[in-house]
């Protein structure tokens, strides 16, 4: 039995009835996570499946040996293990973000292939403090926008990846030093990633600051700031969600209508936040539009009629309401059907080969277009010109230059499943933003947010 400490980790709030995937790199944090989680499941849920997954990003020659070391440890402890490789060309810019996306995609695919319901990572309180300090430094350097306020909440206890599986972080309240002390007592070693001390990267530089004389004070300040920011983010999200439910409707696919009273809502802060989220949702973008530009747009909406564009979204303010829809520029070109996000706004979850009788040629997905939209009935109470403009940007099926119609209208394509995606939460949804994402999902007809894996004791 491991020499676990009651206050070192607490997995009891996570539902492991469908097992767990543990992301294990071989470093101290993830190795301690694995052993603590194994001990917990042995005690509480001995029949729950545990799969350790190591991702080799193909970026360091030592990574393969580190993965083999994890596999050896797992074999000694009776834990199933898989090493997955991020194959293919790597981007010349934005490599950390691309590696993160690849890592979570591989982890999610591994979990779903085994019917496992949750991914567990070893992020610690040290990681949280570093994240908050990095984001605070960007704000001090006037890099506001998405980072300001929301980003200072740091990492959430859980994040929904790709609207399909939860990633949980049960060690966010634990210091790295405590985990390493635990491993030493258990005579278990770990690997050191040289990039963790490479001053060319931002995080190691922040880590060095936390090791200085005032490091303890800076750590405490960062964790305190994260707690306050997380609470404020959740509260603001709930207020914005309430405004969306009160004022927003969808008169046609791709067209959002806000009641005129939205521009005069008493809670201006929440109204601007709701507007930013709806702009991102209508435009299919992953990041919220700039705070200052959104505030200026909101003030213009209060002043009277206007037509403006922000975050790929047209904002058309009229006496009958405020209308949002995807602008016609930079829409995706015609392309073969494939599972994944289309234009950030629609999710293709099934795209099997389609039989079109004796007709040859690939079935493509592309915007409906203005010509086809003009032929559709726009009699739903909203201005016909806006309905058709919104429909023109919606995805349709095409074959040899002929528009077959929207996916649900094409009886020859039953194997295609396409549903609204809740940008900007389609890829990563923080548990801080559950209320807001749920309100947008209800508005657009997207699938509901999967239930958090918390609130129940683990079951075997």
JOQUI-V945431 format. One line per field, one symbol per residue. phi: phi as a letter, one per 30 degrees, with the letter a starting at -180 (. if undefined). psi: psi as a letter, one per 20 degrees, with the letter a starting at -180 (. if undefined). burial: # if it has 24 or more other C-alpha atoms within 12 Angstrom, else .. A space follows every 10 residues. Layout:
phi=???
psi=???
burial=???
This chain:
phi=.dddcecdab cddcdcdcia ccdbdjdddd ddeedddddd dddcbdcddb bdbcccdicb dddddddddd edddddcicd bbcccdcjdc ddbidedddd dddddddddd dddciccbcb ccdcddeddd dddddddddd dicdhddeie dddiddebbd chhbadccbd cdccdedddd ddddddhccb ccddddbddd cddedddddd cdecdddddd dddddddddd dddddddddd ddddddccbb daeiccccee dedcdddded dddddddddd dddicdcdde dddddddddd dddkeabbba hicdcccbdd lccbaddddh dddeaddadk dchicbcccb adeccciddc jddccaeejd dddddcdcdb jdeeddeddd ddcddbcbbh icddjdeddc ddbddccbbd ccdccdcbcd ddcddddddd dddcidedde dddcjbddbc
psi=pqmqphjhqo jiipokhkaq ppoohirggh gggghggggg hhghmiippp pppppoikip hihghhhhhg hggghhjkpq qqpqpnrrqq qhqkggghhg ggghgggggg ghhjkqiqpp rkprhggggg gghghhhhgh jjndchhpfg hiibpqhqpp pkkhqppqmi jhjpqhhhhh gghghjlprr qpohiijoii qgghghhhhi iagjhgghgg gghggggghg ghggghhhgh hhhghhiqrn iqpiopppqh igikqhnggh ghggggghgh ghikqhqqqp gghggggghh hhhaqrorpp ljppooprhi rppprpriqk qqrpqqpqpa pojihqpoip mrppplcjpr qqpqprqgqh ghhhiqpjmj hqphhhghhg hhiqprpqol ippiaqgiio ijlijpppqq qmqkjhgooq ihkggghhgh gggijqqqpq qqkriqqqq.
burial=...#...### ##.####### ########## ########## ##..#..### ########.. ..#..##### #.##..#.## ######.... ........#. .######### #....##### ########## ######.... ....###### ########## ########## ######.### .##....### #......... ..##.##### .......##. .##.###.## ..##.##### #####.#### ########## #####...## ########## ########## #..##.###. ##.....### ########.. ########.. ##.#.###.# ########.. ...#...... ..#######. .##....... .##.###### #########. ..#####... ..#..##### ########## ########## ########## ####...#..
